[in-house]
Amino acid sequence: MRIIHYCQHIWGVGHFFRSIEVCRALKNHDVIMVTGGPEFDAVLPDHVRLFRLPGLMTDRNYDGLFSTDNNKTLQQVKNERQELLYGLIEKEAPDILIIELYPFGRKAFRFELDPILKGIRNGHLNPCKVVCSLRDILVEKTDPVAYETRVVDILNRYFHALLIHADSNLVKLDHTFSRIADLKIPVVYTGFVSQKSPSDAREKIRHRLGLGDNEALIIASAGGGKAGIVLLQPLLESMSLLNLNRKCHLHVFTGPFMPDEEFELLKKYANARIRIQRFSPNFLSYLAAADLSVSMGGYNTSMNILATGVPALIWPYPGDREQGLRAESLAGIGAAAVLEGKDLQPDRMVKIMERSLYHSGKGNYQVDLQGAANTADWIQRQG
């Protein structure tokens, strides 16, 4: 089958990497991944073709969209994107169109998605099945009644299925969306979408870093990085207060979208035991090698924690409820401890880290992490 997967990341990287894993699992198909957020280094599977739209993104306060190209206005970029995306669907005539998040989110991209959906429905575009690919938890809305009414109407009118990338035994969409029963299309829980680290990841990474068997490794991360300074700076300051009976190393991944001035500020903390970098395609392997993870509570990082079993401290981004609910779910099965705002003081943070490191040990959690493979199996059955 020919499959087009549309994913628009505008703030972080979680949506993008979750979509890559779904595309990776669709290895027996002709897959085109459509994206249009800020560029960063990422390796796509060989069977996946990348179709990049002119870039749009938002700032850390979600204050509207802006072009990643300073030489183009927002309206110019919108016009180009709409024409390019419609032309792609028209030319490639996919059997299945996967749209990540919309209509549950990305309302600002209706200008390019609604013409596609209407074109498929009214026959101006070749017929194909349209599938919504959705994460586990939704952010809160200012007018939830109007929001849910709009989502139900769009799904029932234009979509053929809703795939929820979650284990329903741990979290259900009902917790943040009340009108599941009003959907007239199939609703499928695929399990969480997660990468799997190589079996020798811990040994290889620790050897690369020159760590002895009795030395501790903390991996700190902040998703895309736009809000990461709030967590990472007090963590770096706390390292000088750490009092363990063994050497401790810290490797920080700030995220590719951390502002340059904040990244340069954090780099000043680097020394023989503290390393700072923006991003690594081998992040999961670093977590497998770690004795403790300190992070925010995004979807991908949370799944990485479950996949590796690394002891974890999670500071949920306070801008919405999503990360907090997810962190509470992980805490409920013993996979993480949740950091509160008051814990982001070096003297408090160091004590929490010391307790975690003294009692650290890999966990094994009975959670379905086969979301990508299960998604591919479901799509295969549609052919």
C-alpha positions in Angstrom: 0.0 0.0 0.0 1.0 3.6 -0.4 0.7 5.4 2.9 1.2 9.1 3.6 1.8 10.1 7.2 1.3 13.8 8.0 3.0 15.1 11.2 3.4 18.7 12.1 5.7 19.5 15.0 5.6 23.1 16.1 7.1 23.2 19.6 8.9 20.0 20.6 10.1 16.8 18.9 7.8 14.2 20.5 5.2 14.1 17.7 7.9 13.8 15.1 9.8 10.9 16.6 6.6 9.0 17.5 5.5 9.3 13.9 8.9 8.1 12.7 8.5 4.9 14.8 5.1 4.3 13.2 6.6 4.8 9.8 9.4 2.5 10.6 7.0 -0.3 11.4 5.3 0.2 8.1 8.3 -1.4 6.4 6.3 -3.4 3.9 4.7 -0.4 2.3 5.5 2.7 0.3 5.6 5.4 3.0 5.8 9.2 2.6 6.3 11.2 5.7 5.1 14.8 5.5 6.4 17.3 7.9 6.8 21.0 8.1 8.3 22.1 11.4 11.8 23.4 12.2 14.5 21.3 10.8 16.9 19.2 12.9 19.0 16.1 12.3 17.0 12.9 12.2 17.6 9.7 10.3 14.5 8.2 8.6 14.1 4.5 7.7 15.2 3.6 4.2 11.7 2.8 3.0 10.4 6.2 4.1 10.4 9.2 1.7 10.4 12.6 3.4 8.2 15.4 2.0 9.0 18.7 3.7 6.6 21.6 3.6 7.8 25.2 4.2 8.4 25.5 8.0 6.0 26.8 10.6 6.5 26.8 14.4 5.4 28.5 17.5 7.3 30.0 20.5 7.5 28.7 24.0 4.3 30.6 24.9 2.3 29.2 22.0 1.7 32.8 20.8 0.6 31.9 17.3 2.5 30.5 14.3 5.4 32.1 12.5 7.5 31.1 9.5 10.9 29.5 10.0 12.0 31.5 6.9 12.5 35.1 7.8 12.1 36.1 4.1 8.6 34.8 3.9 5.4 36.0 5.6 3.1 33.7 7.4 0.5 34.0 4.7 3.0 33.2 1.9 4.1 30.0 3.8 0.4 29.0 4.3 -0.4 29.4 0.6 2.7 27.4 -0.4 2.0 24.7 2.0 -1.7 24.3 1.0 -0.8 24.0 -2.7 2.1 21.6 -2.1 0.2 19.3 0.3 -2.9 19.1 -2.0 -0.7 18.5 -5.0 1.1 15.7 -3.2 -2.1 13.9 -2.2 -3.4 14.4 -5.8 -0.2 13.0 -7.4 0.5 10.1 -5.0 -3.1 8.9 -4.5 -2.4 7.1 -1.2 -4.4 4.1 -0.1 -4.2 5.4 3.5 -3.6 8.9 4.9 -2.5 9.0 8.5 -2.9 12.4 10.1 -1.2 12.9 13.5 -3.2 14.7 16.2 -5.7 16.5 14.0 -8.6 17.2 14.7 -7.8 16.8 18.5 -5.0 19.4 18.0 -3.3 21.5 15.3 -6.5 23.5 14.6 -4.2 26.2 13.2 -3.4 23.8 10.3 -7.0 23.5 9.1 -6.1 25.8 6.2 -4.2 22.9 4.6 -5.9 19.8 6.1 -9.6 20.6 5.6 -9.2 21.0 1.8 -7.6 17.5 1.7 -10.4 15.9 3.8 -13.1 17.6 1.8 -11.5 16.6 -1.5 -11.3 12.9 -0.5 -14.9 13.0 0.7 -16.4 14.7 -2.3 -14.4 12.8 -4.9 -12.1 15.6 -6.1 -9.2 13.5 -4.8 -8.8 9.7 -5.1 -10.6 7.8 -2.4 -8.5 6.6 0.5 -8.9 5.7 4.2 -8.1 8.6 6.6 -6.8 7.6 10.0 -6.1 9.8 13.0 -3.0 8.9 14.9 -3.3 10.2 18.5 -1.2 10.1 21.7 -2.5 9.1 25.1 -3.5 12.4 26.8 -5.0 15.7 25.5 -4.2 19.2 26.7 -7.1 21.0 28.4 -9.2 23.5 26.4 -10.8 26.8 27.4 -14.2 25.7 25.9 -14.3 21.9 26.2 -17.9 21.5 25.0 -17.3 23.4 21.8 -14.0 21.7 21.3 -15.3 18.1 21.7 -18.3 18.9 19.5 -16.0 20.0 16.7 -13.7 17.0 17.1 -16.6 14.5 17.0 -18.1 16.2 13.9 -14.8 16.1 12.0 -13.9 12.6 12.9 -17.4 11.2 12.0 -17.5 13.2 8.8 -14.1 12.7 7.3 -12.1 9.9 9.2 -12.3 6.1 9.0 -10.6 5.2 12.3 -9.0 6.6 15.4 -5.7 4.9 16.6 -4.8 5.8 20.2 -1.2 5.1 21.0 -1.7 4.1 24.6 -2.2 1.0 26.8 -5.7 1.3 27.9 -4.8 -0.6 31.1 -2.7 2.4 32.1 -4.4 5.4 30.6 -7.5 5.9 28.5 -8.5 8.8 26.3 -11.7 9.1 28.2 -9.8 10.8 31.0 -9.3 13.8 28.8 -12.0 13.5 26.2 -15.6 12.8 27.3 -17.3 11.9 24.0 -15.7 8.7 22.9 -19.1 7.0 22.8 -20.3 9.5 20.2 -17.7 8.4 17.7 -19.1 6.3 14.8 -15.7 5.1 13.6 -13.5 2.3 15.0 -11.5 3.4 18.1 -8.3 1.3 18.5 -5.8 1.3 21.3 -2.5 0.3 19.8 -0.3 0.3 22.9 2.3 2.9 23.5 4.7 3.7 20.6 8.3 3.2 21.9 11.7 2.6 20.6 13.7 -0.4 21.8 17.3 0.0 22.8 20.0 -2.5 21.6 20.7 -5.3 24.1 24.3 -4.1 24.5 23.5 -0.4 24.8 24.4 0.0 28.5 27.8 -1.7 28.1 28.7 0.3 24.9 27.6 3.7 26.2 29.4 3.3 29.5 32.5 2.2 27.8 32.3 5.1 25.4 32.0 7.5 28.4 34.8 5.8 30.2 32.7 4.9 33.3 33.7 2.2 35.8 31.3 -0.4 37.1 30.8 1.5 40.4 30.3 5.0 38.8 26.9 6.5 38.6 25.4 8.0 35.5 22.6 10.5 35.4 20.9 11.4 32.1 19.0 14.6 32.1 16.8 15.7 29.2 14.2 18.3 28.3 12.4 17.2 25.2 12.6 19.8 22.4 14.2 22.2 24.9 12.1 25.3 24.7 11.2 25.1 28.4 14.1 23.0 29.5 16.1 25.8 31.3 13.7 25.7 34.2 14.6 22.1 35.0 18.2 21.8 33.8 19.8 24.8 35.4 18.9 23.9 39.0 19.9 20.3 38.3 23.3 21.4 37.1 23.7 23.7 40.2 22.8 20.7 42.4 25.7 18.6 41.1 28.2 20.4 43.2 26.2 19.4 46.3 25.9 15.8 45.5 27.3 13.5 48.2 27.6 9.9 47.2 30.0 7.1 48.1 30.8 6.7 44.4 31.7 9.0 41.5 28.7 10.5 39.6 28.6 11.7 36.1 25.9 13.8 34.5 25.1 13.9 30.7 22.6 16.6 29.7 20.5 16.7 26.5 19.0 20.2 26.3 16.9 19.5 23.2 17.4 20.9 19.7 15.1 23.9 20.1 16.6 25.4 23.3 17.4 29.0 22.6 21.1 29.6 21.9 21.7 31.9 24.8 20.2 29.4 27.3 22.3 26.6 25.7 25.5 28.6 26.1 24.6 29.4 29.7 24.2 25.7 30.5 27.5 24.8 28.7 29.3 26.9 31.3 28.6 24.1 33.9 30.4 21.5 31.8 33.5 19.8 33.3 35.1 16.4 33.5 32.0 14.8 34.9 29.3 17.0 33.3 28.6 16.9 29.6 26.2 19.2 27.8 24.8 18.6 24.3 21.7 19.4 22.4 20.6 16.1 21.0 21.6 12.5 20.2 19.9 10.0 17.9 21.2 7.4 20.5 19.3 8.9 23.4 17.5 5.7 24.3 20.9 3.9 24.6 22.1 6.6 27.0 19.0 6.0 29.1 19.7 2.3 29.1 23.2 3.0 30.4 22.0 5.4 33.2 21.4 4.9 36.8 18.9 7.7 37.0 16.9 9.8 34.5 15.8 13.4 35.3 13.5 14.8 32.7 10.2 16.4 31.7 7.2 14.3 31.1 6.7 14.2 27.4 5.3 11.1 25.7 8.5 9.9 24.1 10.7 10.4 27.1 8.1 8.6 29.3 8.0 5.7 26.9 11.8 5.6 26.9 11.7 5.4 30.7 9.4 2.4 30.5 11.3 0.7 27.8 14.7 0.9 29.6 13.4 0.5 33.2 15.7 3.3 34.3 14.8 4.9 37.7 13.3 8.3 36.9 12.5 11.7 38.3 10.0 13.6 36.2 9.2 17.3 36.3 6.0 17.8 34.3 5.8 20.9 32.2 3.3 23.1 34.1 1.8 24.8 31.0 -0.9 22.2 30.6 -2.2 19.0 32.2 -0.8 16.5 29.8 2.6 15.8 31.2 1.3 15.9 34.8 -1.3 13.2 34.1 1.3 11.1 32.3 3.8 11.4 35.1 1.2 10.5 37.7 0.4 7.3 35.7 4.1 6.4 35.7 4.4 7.1 39.4 1.3 4.9 40.0 3.2 1.8 38.7 6.4 2.7 40.4 8.2 3.8 37.2 8.9 7.4 38.3 8.8 9.9 41.1 7.2 13.3 40.3 9.1 16.5 41.0 7.1 19.6 42.0 8.0 23.2 41.4 9.4 23.6 44.9 11.8 20.7 44.2 13.6 22.7 41.6 15.9 24.2 44.2 19.4 22.8 44.2 19.4 21.9 47.9 16.1 20.0 47.6 16.9 18.4 44.2 20.2 17.0 45.4 18.6 15.2 48.3 15.9 13.7 46.0 18.6 12.5 43.5 20.7 11.0 46.3 17.8 9.0 47.6 17.0 7.8 44.1 20.6 6.8 43.4 21.0 5.0 46.7 17.9 2.9 45.9 18.3 2.7 42.1 17.6 -0.5 40.2 16.1 -1.3 36.8 12.3 -1.8 36.7 10.3 -4.1 34.6 6.8 -2.8 33.9 3.9 -4.7 32.4 2.9 -2.1 29.8 2.2 -2.6 26.1 5.0 -0.8 24.3 4.3 -2.4 20.9 2.2 0.5 19.6 4.2 1.0 16.3 4.0 -2.7 15.4 0.4 -3.0 16.4 -0.4 0.1 14.3 1.3 -1.5 11.3 -0.6 -4.7 11.8 -3.9 -2.9 11.9 -3.1 -0.9 8.8 -2.0 -4.1 7.0 -5.4 -5.6 7.6 -7.1 -2.6 5.9 -5.4 -3.5 2.5 
